Amino acid sequence: MSECEINKLSDIFKLLGSSARLRIILAIKDRELCVAEIVKMTGISYSAVSQQLKELKFNNLVKCRKVKNFIYYKISDLHVLTILESGIVHVKEC
């Protein structure tokens, strides 16, 4: 791996190291949700969810689509879901 790739991977793991961001990703792992639904599921404030989603989107871990006045978020691709599911399996085996 190149130094750039190592740094990018490190950044991804840092993002996933936040319990707030991890709760958000877990909330949207099975279906796309709008911010209000994520707030309700996670108990994280609206502004904090919006800020965390901005970081996750910037780093290509989530993507969004706009429908009228709502923006719906979902995990960006299968790779992110695989990382998440592998982590869950690992934790449950410990």
Order of alpha helices (4+ residues) and beta strands (2+ residues): alpha-alpha-beta-alpha-alpha-beta-beta-alpha
